[in-house]
Amino acid sequence: MQMTKQMYTLMEYLAQAEGTIIHYNSMEHDITSMYGIYRHAHPSAAIFKEIDYLTFKLGIKEESCNWQEKDLDFINNYINKDEKLNDKFLGLAIDFYKDYLRLARLEMFHKDCVIAMFSMYTNSPKLAWKSVQYAINTMNRNGFVDYKRTTEDGIFGSNTQKGLDKCLYACNTRENVGLLFESYMLLGMCAEYSLLIKSNPEKYMIYSIGWDNRMKELQGRR
């Protein structure tokens, strides 16, 4: 299966971060497929139609939200023994992410920042773009780019695009600035998570450990 270098990097990251088996995550309502596609959030994704077809063929009639550990073990063991089936699910995951990430505009980011943007965007597109806007403004305040302040509203517009272009140029022409921009993005995302928890502790506190682990994993990749 042919993949672009960037997509190969993303799928390699997902295999490590999310795993290559069907599983449940705590406090979620349904299964997550291999490579981290959550059914409750993306019920119409083609990968779940293929999973349903396969499990029906295997004699599992329950809906995926009711599967037990023994069901998951049986399904995953069956898939793992079949290289062609593994390749099919990898292809379906790639097709999903190609479509889902169109508005993430990963091609506009320096290579050091792609995984961070990808991870943040899959968690919350709006918060990801707010974090990018924070990073652009921080680059400006610290003298790495000269550009007017970008509104941190989570909406990708012409000002954000121009600011990001300037930051990309700085990342490409100055040593380690790509890593610096990534660190500003992650700081911005941490701040957004904190604001969410503060705004409604009862609703968001339960997610704090997962968010913290996500940020620590991204910060510690290098």
PyMOL commands that place a pseudoatom at each C-alpha (Angstrom):
pseudoatom trace, name=CA, resn=MET, resi=1, chain=A, elem=C, hetatm=0, pos=[0.000, 0.000, 0.000]
pseudoatom trace, name=CA, resn=GLN, resi=2, chain=A, elem=C, hetatm=0, pos=[1.444, 3.352, -1.062]
pseudoatom trace, name=CA, resn=MET, resi=3, chain=A, elem=C, hetatm=0, pos=[1.296, 6.263, 1.379]
pseudoatom trace, name=CA, resn=THR, resi=4, chain=A, elem=C, hetatm=0, pos=[2.738, 9.742, 1.389]
pseudoatom trace, name=CA, resn=LYS, resi=5, chain=A, elem=C, hetatm=0, pos=[5.587, 10.266, 3.822]
pseudoatom trace, name=CA, resn=GLN, resi=6, chain=A, elem=C, hetatm=0, pos=[3.394, 12.465, 6.004]
pseudoatom trace, name=CA, resn=MET, resi=7, chain=A, elem=C, hetatm=0, pos=[0.551, 9.937, 6.118]
pseudoatom trace, name=CA, resn=TYR, resi=8, chain=A, elem=C, hetatm=0, pos=[3.008, 7.154, 6.929]
pseudoatom trace, name=CA, resn=THR, resi=9, chain=A, elem=C, hetatm=0, pos=[4.300, 9.246, 9.853]
pseudoatom trace, name=CA, resn=LEU, resi=10, chain=A, elem=C, hetatm=0, pos=[0.758, 9.864, 11.099]
pseudoatom trace, name=CA, resn=MET, resi=11, chain=A, elem=C, hetatm=0, pos=[-0.291, 6.222, 10.884]
pseudoatom trace, name=CA, resn=GLU, resi=12, chain=A, elem=C, hetatm=0, pos=[2.911, 5.151, 12.623]
pseudoatom trace, name=CA, resn=TYR, resi=13, chain=A, elem=C, hetatm=0, pos=[2.131, 7.632, 15.409]
pseudoatom trace, name=CA, resn=LEU, resi=14, chain=A, elem=C, hetatm=0, pos=[-1.466, 6.379, 15.660]
pseudoatom trace, name=CA, resn=ALA, resi=15, chain=A, elem=C, hetatm=0, pos=[-0.345, 2.769, 15.828]
pseudoatom trace, name=CA, resn=GLN, resi=16, chain=A, elem=C, hetatm=0, pos=[1.764, 3.636, 18.872]
pseudoatom trace, name=CA, resn=ALA, resi=17, chain=A, elem=C, hetatm=0, pos=[-0.647, 6.078, 20.530]
pseudoatom trace, name=CA, resn=GLU, resi=18, chain=A, elem=C, hetatm=0, pos=[-3.993, 4.382, 19.797]
pseudoatom trace, name=CA, resn=GLY, resi=19, chain=A, elem=C, hetatm=0, pos=[-3.077, 0.812, 18.950]
pseudoatom trace, name=CA, resn=THR, resi=20, chain=A, elem=C, hetatm=0, pos=[-3.953, -1.406, 15.999]
pseudoatom trace, name=CA, resn=ILE, resi=21, chain=A, elem=C, hetatm=0, pos=[-6.815, -3.340, 17.582]
pseudoatom trace, name=CA, resn=ILE, resi=22, chain=A, elem=C, hetatm=0, pos=[-10.486, -2.602, 18.225]
pseudoatom trace, name=CA, resn=HIS, resi=23, chain=A, elem=C, hetatm=0, pos=[-10.947, -1.526, 21.855]
pseudoatom trace, name=CA, resn=TYR, resi=24, chain=A, elem=C, hetatm=0, pos=[-12.935, 0.433, 24.401]
pseudoatom trace, name=CA, resn=ASN, resi=25, chain=A, elem=C, hetatm=0, pos=[-11.639, 3.562, 26.103]
pseudoatom trace, name=CA, resn=SER, resi=26, chain=A, elem=C, hetatm=0, pos=[-12.812, 4.330, 29.612]
pseudoatom trace, name=CA, resn=MET, resi=27, chain=A, elem=C, hetatm=0, pos=[-15.853, 6.629, 29.915]
pseudoatom trace, name=CA, resn=GLU, resi=28, chain=A, elem=C, hetatm=0, pos=[-16.707, 6.272, 26.211]
pseudoatom trace, name=CA, resn=HIS, resi=29, chain=A, elem=C, hetatm=0, pos=[-19.963, 4.966, 24.761]
pseudoatom trace, name=CA, resn=ASP, resi=30, chain=A, elem=C, hetatm=0, pos=[-18.790, 2.647, 21.997]
pseudoatom trace, name=CA, resn=ILE, resi=31, chain=A, elem=C, hetatm=0, pos=[-15.748, 1.012, 20.440]
pseudoatom trace, name=CA, resn=THR, resi=32, chain=A, elem=C, hetatm=0, pos=[-12.701, 2.721, 19.032]
pseudoatom trace, name=CA, resn=SER, resi=33, chain=A, elem=C, hetatm=0, pos=[-11.315, 1.094, 15.897]
pseudoatom trace, name=CA, resn=MET, resi=34, chain=A, elem=C, hetatm=0, pos=[-7.714, 0.363, 15.143]
pseudoatom trace, name=CA, resn=TYR, resi=35, chain=A, elem=C, hetatm=0, pos=[-5.824, 3.651, 14.640]
pseudoatom trace, name=CA, resn=GLY, resi=36, chain=A, elem=C, hetatm=0, pos=[-8.095, 5.539, 17.017]
pseudoatom trace, name=CA, resn=ILE, resi=37, chain=A, elem=C, hetatm=0, pos=[-11.416, 6.215, 15.240]
pseudoatom trace, name=CA, resn=TYR, resi=38, chain=A, elem=C, hetatm=0, pos=[-14.170, 6.528, 17.861]
pseudoatom trace, name=CA, resn=ARG, resi=39, chain=A, elem=C, hetatm=0, pos=[-17.485, 5.126, 16.668]
pseudoatom trace, name=CA, resn=HIS, resi=40, chain=A, elem=C, hetatm=0, pos=[-19.696, 7.379, 18.802]
pseudoatom trace, name=CA, resn=ALA, resi=41, chain=A, elem=C, hetatm=0, pos=[-18.096, 10.443, 17.188]
pseudoatom trace, name=CA, resn=HIS, resi=42, chain=A, elem=C, hetatm=0, pos=[-17.919, 9.015, 13.633]
pseudoatom trace, name=CA, resn=PRO, resi=43, chain=A, elem=C, hetatm=0, pos=[-20.729, 6.435, 13.328]
pseudoatom trace, name=CA, resn=SER, resi=44, chain=A, elem=C, hetatm=0, pos=[-20.879, 6.572, 9.528]
pseudoatom trace, name=CA, resn=ALA, resi=45, chain=A, elem=C, hetatm=0, pos=[-17.153, 5.939, 8.959]
pseudoatom trace, name=CA, resn=ALA, resi=46, chain=A, elem=C, hetatm=0, pos=[-16.653, 3.157, 6.419]
pseudoatom trace, name=CA, resn=ILE, resi=47, chain=A, elem=C, hetatm=0, pos=[-14.319, 1.294, 8.758]
pseudoatom trace, name=CA, resn=PHE, resi=48, chain=A, elem=C, hetatm=0, pos=[-17.252, 0.506, 11.081]
pseudoatom trace, name=CA, resn=LYS, resi=49, chain=A, elem=C, hetatm=0, pos=[-19.368, -0.845, 8.243]
pseudoatom trace, name=CA, resn=GLU, resi=50, chain=A, elem=C, hetatm=0, pos=[-16.533, -3.262, 7.490]
pseudoatom trace, name=CA, resn=ILE, resi=51, chain=A, elem=C, hetatm=0, pos=[-16.183, -4.183, 11.163]
pseudoatom trace, name=CA, resn=ASP, resi=52, chain=A, elem=C, hetatm=0, pos=[-19.948, -4.846, 11.387]
pseudoatom trace, name=CA, resn=TYR, resi=53, chain=A, elem=C, hetatm=0, pos=[-19.860, -6.989, 8.243]
pseudoatom trace, name=CA, resn=LEU, resi=54, chain=A, elem=C, hetatm=0, pos=[-16.969, -9.021, 9.592]
pseudoatom trace, name=CA, resn=THR, resi=55, chain=A, elem=C, hetatm=0, pos=[-18.410, -9.530, 13.082]
pseudoatom trace, name=CA, resn=PHE, resi=56, chain=A, elem=C, hetatm=0, pos=[-21.798, -10.558, 11.698]
pseudoatom trace, name=CA, resn=LYS, resi=57, chain=A, elem=C, hetatm=0, pos=[-19.984, -13.136, 9.576]
pseudoatom trace, name=CA, resn=LEU, resi=58, chain=A, elem=C, hetatm=0, pos=[-18.227, -14.319, 12.747]
pseudoatom trace, name=CA, resn=GLY, resi=59, chain=A, elem=C, hetatm=0, pos=[-21.578, -14.838, 14.467]
pseudoatom trace, name=CA, resn=ILE, resi=60, chain=A, elem=C, hetatm=0, pos=[-21.526, -11.813, 16.787]
pseudoatom trace, name=CA, resn=LYS, resi=61, chain=A, elem=C, hetatm=0, pos=[-25.001, -10.285, 16.628]
pseudoatom trace, name=CA, resn=GLU, resi=62, chain=A, elem=C, hetatm=0, pos=[-24.751, -7.770, 19.497]
pseudoatom trace, name=CA, resn=GLU, resi=63, chain=A, elem=C, hetatm=0, pos=[-24.219, -4.077, 18.712]
pseudoatom trace, name=CA, resn=SER, resi=64, chain=A, elem=C, hetatm=0, pos=[-20.621, -3.003, 19.193]
pseudoatom trace, name=CA, resn=CYS, resi=65, chain=A, elem=C, hetatm=0, pos=[-21.469, -0.892, 22.255]
pseudoatom trace, name=CA, resn=ASN, resi=66, chain=A, elem=C, hetatm=0, pos=[-22.446, -4.130, 24.020]
pseudoatom trace, name=CA, resn=TRP, resi=67, chain=A, elem=C, hetatm=0, pos=[-19.453, -6.265, 23.071]
pseudoatom trace, name=CA, resn=GLN, resi=68, chain=A, elem=C, hetatm=0, pos=[-17.629, -7.979, 25.901]
pseudoatom trace, name=CA, resn=GLU, resi=69, chain=A, elem=C, hetatm=0, pos=[-13.882, -8.423, 26.273]
pseudoatom trace, name=CA, resn=LYS, resi=70, chain=A, elem=C, hetatm=0, pos=[-14.152, -11.974, 24.938]
pseudoatom trace, name=CA, resn=ASP, resi=71, chain=A, elem=C, hetatm=0, pos=[-15.856, -10.629, 21.802]
pseudoatom trace, name=CA, resn=LEU, resi=72, chain=A, elem=C, hetatm=0, pos=[-13.121, -8.061, 21.251]
pseudoatom trace, name=CA, resn=ASP, resi=73, chain=A, elem=C, hetatm=0, pos=[-10.404, -10.668, 21.789]
pseudoatom trace, name=CA, resn=PHE, resi=74, chain=A, elem=C, hetatm=0, pos=[-12.069, -13.027, 19.305]
pseudoatom trace, name=CA, resn=ILE, resi=75, chain=A, elem=C, hetatm=0, pos=[-12.471, -10.298, 16.651]
pseudoatom trace, name=CA, resn=ASN, resi=76, chain=A, elem=C, hetatm=0, pos=[-8.959, -8.898, 17.056]
pseudoatom trace, name=CA, resn=ASN, resi=77, chain=A, elem=C, hetatm=0, pos=[-7.335, -12.334, 16.992]
pseudoatom trace, name=CA, resn=TYR, resi=78, chain=A, elem=C, hetatm=0, pos=[-9.202, -13.155, 13.794]
pseudoatom trace, name=CA, resn=ILE, resi=79, chain=A, elem=C, hetatm=0, pos=[-8.097, -9.923, 12.120]
pseudoatom trace, name=CA, resn=ASN, resi=80, chain=A, elem=C, hetatm=0, pos=[-4.488, -10.193, 13.280]
pseudoatom trace, name=CA, resn=LYS, resi=81, chain=A, elem=C, hetatm=0, pos=[-4.113, -13.608, 11.650]
pseudoatom trace, name=CA, resn=ASP, resi=82, chain=A, elem=C, hetatm=0, pos=[-5.070, -12.248, 8.219]
pseudoatom trace, name=CA, resn=GLU, resi=83, chain=A, elem=C, hetatm=0, pos=[-2.543, -9.898, 6.572]
pseudoatom trace, name=CA, resn=LYS, resi=84, chain=A, elem=C, hetatm=0, pos=[-4.975, -8.866, 3.832]
pseudoatom trace, name=CA, resn=LEU, resi=85, chain=A, elem=C, hetatm=0, pos=[-7.611, -8.007, 6.404]
pseudoatom trace, name=CA, resn=ASN, resi=86, chain=A, elem=C, hetatm=0, pos=[-5.089, -5.931, 8.339]
pseudoatom trace, name=CA, resn=ASP, resi=87, chain=A, elem=C, hetatm=0, pos=[-4.206, -4.069, 5.143]
pseudoatom trace, name=CA, resn=LYS, resi=88, chain=A, elem=C, hetatm=0, pos=[-7.888, -3.468, 4.397]
pseudoatom trace, name=CA, resn=PHE, resi=89, chain=A, elem=C, hetatm=0, pos=[-8.495, -1.871, 7.801]
pseudoatom trace, name=CA, resn=LEU, resi=90, chain=A, elem=C, hetatm=0, pos=[-5.319, 0.187, 7.482]
pseudoatom trace, name=CA, resn=GLY, resi=91, chain=A, elem=C, hetatm=0, pos=[-6.558, 1.445, 4.108]
pseudoatom trace, name=CA, resn=LEU, resi=92, chain=A, elem=C, hetatm=0, pos=[-9.967, 2.338, 5.566]
pseudoatom trace, name=CA, resn=ALA, resi=93, chain=A, elem=C, hetatm=0, pos=[-8.289, 4.222, 8.407]
pseudoatom trace, name=CA, resn=ILE, resi=94, chain=A, elem=C, hetatm=0, pos=[-6.110, 6.132, 5.937]
pseudoatom trace, name=CA, resn=ASP, resi=95, chain=A, elem=C, hetatm=0, pos=[-9.176, 7.040, 3.835]
pseudoatom trace, name=CA, resn=PHE, resi=96, chain=A, elem=C, hetatm=0, pos=[-10.946, 8.290, 6.961]
pseudoatom trace, name=CA, resn=TYR, resi=97, chain=A, elem=C, hetatm=0, pos=[-8.063, 10.492, 8.082]
pseudoatom trace, name=CA, resn=LYS, resi=98, chain=A, elem=C, hetatm=0, pos=[-7.432, 11.885, 4.597]
pseudoatom trace, name=CA, resn=ASP, resi=99, chain=A, elem=C, hetatm=0, pos=[-10.997, 13.188, 4.555]
pseudoatom trace, name=CA, resn=TYR, resi=100, chain=A, elem=C, hetatm=0, pos=[-11.156, 14.203, 8.232]
pseudoatom trace, name=CA, resn=LEU, resi=101, chain=A, elem=C, hetatm=0, pos=[-7.891, 16.139, 8.099]
pseudoatom trace, name=CA, resn=ARG, resi=102, chain=A, elem=C, hetatm=0, pos=[-8.652, 18.231, 5.014]
pseudoatom trace, name=CA, resn=LEU, resi=103, chain=A, elem=C, hetatm=0, pos=[-9.371, 21.292, 7.158]
pseudoatom trace, name=CA, resn=ALA, resi=104, chain=A, elem=C, hetatm=0, pos=[-6.423, 20.674, 9.480]
pseudoatom trace, name=CA, resn=ARG, resi=105, chain=A, elem=C, hetatm=0, pos=[-4.144, 21.909, 6.679]
pseudoatom trace, name=CA, resn=LEU, resi=106, chain=A, elem=C, hetatm=0, pos=[-1.188, 19.883, 7.885]
pseudoatom trace, name=CA, resn=GLU, resi=107, chain=A, elem=C, hetatm=0, pos=[0.759, 20.809, 4.758]
pseudoatom trace, name=CA, resn=MET, resi=108, chain=A, elem=C, hetatm=0, pos=[1.121, 24.330, 6.183]
pseudoatom trace, name=CA, resn=PHE, resi=109, chain=A, elem=C, hetatm=0, pos=[3.033, 23.136, 9.262]
pseudoatom trace, name=CA, resn=HIS, resi=110, chain=A, elem=C, hetatm=0, pos=[6.718, 22.494, 9.731]
pseudoatom trace, name=CA, resn=LYS, resi=111, chain=A, elem=C, hetatm=0, pos=[7.537, 18.796, 10.021]
pseudoatom trace, name=CA, resn=ASP, resi=112, chain=A, elem=C, hetatm=0, pos=[8.318, 19.200, 13.734]
pseudoatom trace, name=CA, resn=CYS, resi=113, chain=A, elem=C, hetatm=0, pos=[4.768, 20.421, 14.368]
pseudoatom trace, name=CA, resn=VAL, resi=114, chain=A, elem=C, hetatm=0, pos=[2.672, 18.015, 12.285]
pseudoatom trace, name=CA, resn=ILE, resi=115, chain=A, elem=C, hetatm=0, pos=[2.100, 15.319, 14.929]
pseudoatom trace, name=CA, resn=ALA, resi=116, chain=A, elem=C, hetatm=0, pos=[1.136, 17.901, 17.568]
pseudoatom trace, name=CA, resn=MET, resi=117, chain=A, elem=C, hetatm=0, pos=[-1.380, 19.589, 15.258]
pseudoatom trace, name=CA, resn=PHE, resi=118, chain=A, elem=C, hetatm=0, pos=[-2.746, 16.220, 14.179]
pseudoatom trace, name=CA, resn=SER, resi=119, chain=A, elem=C, hetatm=0, pos=[-3.272, 15.052, 17.767]
pseudoatom trace, name=CA, resn=MET, resi=120, chain=A, elem=C, hetatm=0, pos=[-4.813, 18.333, 18.902]
pseudoatom trace, name=CA, resn=TYR, resi=121, chain=A, elem=C, hetatm=0, pos=[-7.079, 18.552, 15.858]
pseudoatom trace, name=CA, resn=THR, resi=122, chain=A, elem=C, hetatm=0, pos=[-8.452, 15.034, 16.296]
pseudoatom trace, name=CA, resn=ASN, resi=123, chain=A, elem=C, hetatm=0, pos=[-9.320, 15.934, 19.886]
pseudoatom trace, name=CA, resn=SER, resi=124, chain=A, elem=C, hetatm=0, pos=[-10.897, 19.331, 19.080]
pseudoatom trace, name=CA, resn=PRO, resi=125, chain=A, elem=C, hetatm=0, pos=[-10.486, 21.226, 15.785]
pseudoatom trace, name=CA, resn=LYS, resi=126, chain=A, elem=C, hetatm=0, pos=[-11.507, 24.557, 17.311]
pseudoatom trace, name=CA, resn=LEU, resi=127, chain=A, elem=C, hetatm=0, pos=[-9.166, 24.285, 20.299]
pseudoatom trace, name=CA, resn=ALA, resi=128, chain=A, elem=C, hetatm=0, pos=[-6.367, 23.158, 17.993]
pseudoatom trace, name=CA, resn=TRP, resi=129, chain=A, elem=C, hetatm=0, pos=[-6.720, 26.272, 15.852]
pseudoatom trace, name=CA, resn=LYS, resi=130, chain=A, elem=C, hetatm=0, pos=[-6.946, 28.494, 18.951]
pseudoatom trace, name=CA, resn=SER, resi=131, chain=A, elem=C, hetatm=0, pos=[-3.675, 26.934, 20.082]
pseudoatom trace, name=CA, resn=VAL, resi=132, chain=A, elem=C, hetatm=0, pos=[-2.066, 27.574, 16.691]
pseudoatom trace, name=CA, resn=GLN, resi=133, chain=A, elem=C, hetatm=0, pos=[-3.228, 31.186, 16.853]
pseudoatom trace, name=CA, resn=TYR, resi=134, chain=A, elem=C, hetatm=0, pos=[-1.749, 31.481, 20.349]
pseudoatom trace, name=CA, resn=ALA, resi=135, chain=A, elem=C, hetatm=0, pos=[1.537, 30.106, 19.004]
pseudoatom trace, name=CA, resn=ILE, resi=136, chain=A, elem=C, hetatm=0, pos=[1.547, 32.613, 16.116]
pseudoatom trace, name=CA, resn=ASN, resi=137, chain=A, elem=C, hetatm=0, pos=[0.985, 35.489, 18.519]
pseudoatom trace, name=CA, resn=THR, resi=138, chain=A, elem=C, hetatm=0, pos=[3.669, 34.195, 20.891]
pseudoatom trace, name=CA, resn=MET, resi=139, chain=A, elem=C, hetatm=0, pos=[6.142, 33.955, 18.014]
pseudoatom trace, name=CA, resn=ASN, resi=140, chain=A, elem=C, hetatm=0, pos=[5.312, 37.558, 17.212]
pseudoatom trace, name=CA, resn=ARG, resi=141, chain=A, elem=C, hetatm=0, pos=[5.691, 38.761, 20.817]
pseudoatom trace, name=CA, resn=ASN, resi=142, chain=A, elem=C, hetatm=0, pos=[9.052, 37.023, 21.128]
pseudoatom trace, name=CA, resn=GLY, resi=143, chain=A, elem=C, hetatm=0, pos=[10.434, 38.502, 17.924]
pseudoatom trace, name=CA, resn=PHE, resi=144, chain=A, elem=C, hetatm=0, pos=[10.520, 35.421, 15.680]
pseudoatom trace, name=CA, resn=VAL, resi=145, chain=A, elem=C, hetatm=0, pos=[8.015, 36.879, 13.204]
pseudoatom trace, name=CA, resn=ASP, resi=146, chain=A, elem=C, hetatm=0, pos=[6.752, 40.356, 12.456]
pseudoatom trace, name=CA, resn=TYR, resi=147, chain=A, elem=C, hetatm=0, pos=[3.026, 40.211, 11.951]
pseudoatom trace, name=CA, resn=LYS, resi=148, chain=A, elem=C, hetatm=0, pos=[-0.102, 41.810, 13.364]
pseudoatom trace, name=CA, resn=ARG, resi=149, chain=A, elem=C, hetatm=0, pos=[-1.855, 39.992, 16.182]
pseudoatom trace, name=CA, resn=THR, resi=150, chain=A, elem=C, hetatm=0, pos=[-4.071, 37.083, 15.110]
pseudoatom trace, name=CA, resn=THR, resi=151, chain=A, elem=C, hetatm=0, pos=[-7.447, 36.764, 16.845]
pseudoatom trace, name=CA, resn=GLU, resi=152, chain=A, elem=C, hetatm=0, pos=[-7.471, 33.612, 18.972]
pseudoatom trace, name=CA, resn=ASP, resi=153, chain=A, elem=C, hetatm=0, pos=[-10.989, 32.509, 18.040]
pseudoatom trace, name=CA, resn=GLY, resi=154, chain=A, elem=C, hetatm=0, pos=[-10.352, 29.003, 16.698]
pseudoatom trace, name=CA, resn=ILE, resi=155, chain=A, elem=C, hetatm=0, pos=[-11.420, 29.982, 13.175]
pseudoatom trace, name=CA, resn=PHE, resi=156, chain=A, elem=C, hetatm=0, pos=[-8.960, 29.515, 10.325]
pseudoatom trace, name=CA, resn=GLY, resi=157, chain=A, elem=C, hetatm=0, pos=[-9.082, 32.637, 8.180]
pseudoatom trace, name=CA, resn=SER, resi=158, chain=A, elem=C, hetatm=0, pos=[-6.784, 34.747, 6.044]
pseudoatom trace, name=CA, resn=ASN, resi=159, chain=A, elem=C, hetatm=0, pos=[-5.026, 36.358, 9.030]
pseudoatom trace, name=CA, resn=THR, resi=160, chain=A, elem=C, hetatm=0, pos=[-4.275, 32.967, 10.566]
pseudoatom trace, name=CA, resn=GLN, resi=161, chain=A, elem=C, hetatm=0, pos=[-3.067, 31.667, 7.196]
pseudoatom trace, name=CA, resn=LYS, resi=162, chain=A, elem=C, hetatm=0, pos=[-0.703, 34.608, 6.681]
pseudoatom trace, name=CA, resn=GLY, resi=163, chain=A, elem=C, hetatm=0, pos=[0.595, 34.373, 10.236]
pseudoatom trace, name=CA, resn=LEU, resi=164, chain=A, elem=C, hetatm=0, pos=[1.156, 30.653, 9.873]
pseudoatom trace, name=CA, resn=ASP, resi=165, chain=A, elem=C, hetatm=0, pos=[3.002, 31.202, 6.585]
pseudoatom trace, name=CA, resn=LYS, resi=166, chain=A, elem=C, hetatm=0, pos=[5.379, 33.593, 8.334]
pseudoatom trace, name=CA, resn=CYS, resi=167, chain=A, elem=C, hetatm=0, pos=[5.918, 31.133, 11.170]
pseudoatom trace, name=CA, resn=LEU, resi=168, chain=A, elem=C, hetatm=0, pos=[6.603, 28.323, 8.699]
pseudoatom trace, name=CA, resn=TYR, resi=169, chain=A, elem=C, hetatm=0, pos=[9.240, 30.472, 7.018]
pseudoatom trace, name=CA, resn=ALA, resi=170, chain=A, elem=C, hetatm=0, pos=[10.869, 31.121, 10.404]
pseudoatom trace, name=CA, resn=CYS, resi=171, chain=A, elem=C, hetatm=0, pos=[10.748, 27.386, 11.197]
pseudoatom trace, name=CA, resn=ASN, resi=172, chain=A, elem=C, hetatm=0, pos=[12.385, 26.533, 7.871]
pseudoatom trace, name=CA, resn=THR, resi=173, chain=A, elem=C, hetatm=0, pos=[15.154, 29.126, 8.087]
pseudoatom trace, name=CA, resn=ARG, resi=174, chain=A, elem=C, hetatm=0, pos=[16.168, 29.110, 11.755]
pseudoatom trace, name=CA, resn=GLU, resi=175, chain=A, elem=C, hetatm=0, pos=[17.450, 26.120, 13.688]
pseudoatom trace, name=CA, resn=ASN, resi=176, chain=A, elem=C, hetatm=0, pos=[15.050, 24.542, 16.208]
pseudoatom trace, name=CA, resn=VAL, resi=177, chain=A, elem=C, hetatm=0, pos=[12.314, 27.123, 15.647]
pseudoatom trace, name=CA, resn=GLY, resi=178, chain=A, elem=C, hetatm=0, pos=[10.004, 24.321, 14.502]
pseudoatom trace, name=CA, resn=LEU, resi=179, chain=A, elem=C, hetatm=0, pos=[10.328, 22.730, 17.928]
pseudoatom trace, name=CA, resn=LEU, resi=180, chain=A, elem=C, hetatm=0, pos=[9.745, 26.115, 19.541]
pseudoatom trace, name=CA, resn=PHE, resi=181, chain=A, elem=C, hetatm=0, pos=[6.548, 26.657, 17.572]
pseudoatom trace, name=CA, resn=GLU, resi=182, chain=A, elem=C, hetatm=0, pos=[5.383, 23.177, 18.538]
pseudoatom trace, name=CA, resn=SER, resi=183, chain=A, elem=C, hetatm=0, pos=[6.004, 23.968, 22.218]
pseudoatom trace, name=CA, resn=TYR, resi=184, chain=A, elem=C, hetatm=0, pos=[3.937, 27.161, 21.926]
pseudoatom trace, name=CA, resn=MET, resi=185, chain=A, elem=C, hetatm=0, pos=[1.098, 25.184, 20.318]
pseudoatom trace, name=CA, resn=LEU, resi=186, chain=A, elem=C, hetatm=0, pos=[1.130, 22.667, 23.162]
pseudoatom trace, name=CA, resn=LEU, resi=187, chain=A, elem=C, hetatm=0, pos=[1.204, 25.413, 25.781]
pseudoatom trace, name=CA, resn=GLY, resi=188, chain=A, elem=C, hetatm=0, pos=[-1.816, 26.946, 24.105]
pseudoatom trace, name=CA, resn=MET, resi=189, chain=A, elem=C, hetatm=0, pos=[-3.686, 23.635, 24.131]
pseudoatom trace, name=CA, resn=CYS, resi=190, chain=A, elem=C, hetatm=0, pos=[-2.893, 23.051, 27.811]
pseudoatom trace, name=CA, resn=ALA, resi=191, chain=A, elem=C, hetatm=0, pos=[-4.308, 26.497, 28.580]
pseudoatom trace, name=CA, resn=GLU, resi=192, chain=A, elem=C, hetatm=0, pos=[-7.486, 25.727, 26.603]
pseudoatom trace, name=CA, resn=TYR, resi=193, chain=A, elem=C, hetatm=0, pos=[-7.998, 22.498, 28.540]
pseudoatom trace, name=CA, resn=SER, resi=194, chain=A, elem=C, hetatm=0, pos=[-7.536, 24.375, 31.812]
pseudoatom trace, name=CA, resn=LEU, resi=195, chain=A, elem=C, hetatm=0, pos=[-10.107, 26.985, 30.792]
pseudoatom trace, name=CA, resn=LEU, resi=196, chain=A, elem=C, hetatm=0, pos=[-12.616, 24.268, 29.935]
pseudoatom trace, name=CA, resn=ILE, resi=197, chain=A, elem=C, hetatm=0, pos=[-12.190, 22.599, 33.322]
pseudoatom trace, name=CA, resn=LYS, resi=198, chain=A, elem=C, hetatm=0, pos=[-12.477, 25.923, 35.120]
pseudoatom trace, name=CA, resn=SER, resi=199, chain=A, elem=C, hetatm=0, pos=[-15.631, 26.851, 33.184]
pseudoatom trace, name=CA, resn=ASN, resi=200, chain=A, elem=C, hetatm=0, pos=[-17.462, 23.645, 34.101]
pseudoatom trace, name=CA, resn=PRO, resi=201, chain=A, elem=C, hetatm=0, pos=[-15.618, 21.328, 36.526]
pseudoatom trace, name=CA, resn=GLU, resi=202, chain=A, elem=C, hetatm=0, pos=[-18.494, 18.857, 36.798]
pseudoatom trace, name=CA, resn=LYS, resi=203, chain=A, elem=C, hetatm=0, pos=[-18.565, 18.318, 33.042]
pseudoatom trace, name=CA, resn=TYR, resi=204, chain=A, elem=C, hetatm=0, pos=[-14.864, 18.406, 32.182]
pseudoatom trace, name=CA, resn=MET, resi=205, chain=A, elem=C, hetatm=0, pos=[-12.930, 17.237, 35.248]
pseudoatom trace, name=CA, resn=ILE, resi=206, chain=A, elem=C, hetatm=0, pos=[-13.350, 13.586, 34.291]
pseudoatom trace, name=CA, resn=TYR, resi=207, chain=A, elem=C, hetatm=0, pos=[-11.413, 14.256, 31.079]
pseudoatom trace, name=CA, resn=SER, resi=208, chain=A, elem=C, hetatm=0, pos=[-8.501, 16.008, 32.792]
pseudoatom trace, name=CA, resn=ILE, resi=209, chain=A, elem=C, hetatm=0, pos=[-6.331, 12.897, 33.240]
pseudoatom trace, name=CA, resn=GLY, resi=210, chain=A, elem=C, hetatm=0, pos=[-6.732, 11.910, 29.586]
pseudoatom trace, name=CA, resn=TRP, resi=211, chain=A, elem=C, hetatm=0, pos=[-5.970, 15.432, 28.407]
pseudoatom trace, name=CA, resn=ASP, resi=212, chain=A, elem=C, hetatm=0, pos=[-2.950, 15.635, 30.689]
pseudoatom trace, name=CA, resn=ASN, resi=213, chain=A, elem=C, hetatm=0, pos=[-1.639, 12.306, 29.413]
pseudoatom trace, name=CA, resn=ARG, resi=214, chain=A, elem=C, hetatm=0, pos=[-2.146, 13.424, 25.801]
pseudoatom trace, name=CA, resn=MET, resi=215, chain=A, elem=C, hetatm=0, pos=[-0.121, 16.590, 26.379]
pseudoatom trace, name=CA, resn=LYS, resi=216, chain=A, elem=C, hetatm=0, pos=[2.645, 14.804, 28.284]
pseudoatom trace, name=CA, resn=GLU, resi=217, chain=A, elem=C, hetatm=0, pos=[2.931, 12.212, 25.531]
pseudoatom trace, name=CA, resn=LEU, resi=218, chain=A, elem=C, hetatm=0, pos=[3.282, 14.923, 22.876]
pseudoatom trace, name=CA, resn=GLN, resi=219, chain=A, elem=C, hetatm=0, pos=[5.719, 16.958, 24.963]
pseudoatom trace, name=CA, resn=GLY, resi=220, chain=A, elem=C, hetatm=0, pos=[7.883, 13.906, 25.631]
pseudoatom trace, name=CA, resn=ARG, resi=221, chain=A, elem=C, hetatm=0, pos=[8.087, 12.539, 22.093]
pseudoatom trace, name=CA, resn=ARG, resi=222, chain=A, elem=C, hetatm=0, pos=[11.550, 13.986, 21.415]
for i in range(1, 222): cmd.bond("trace and resi %d" % i, "trace and resi %d" % (i + 1))
show_as sticks, trace
zoom trace
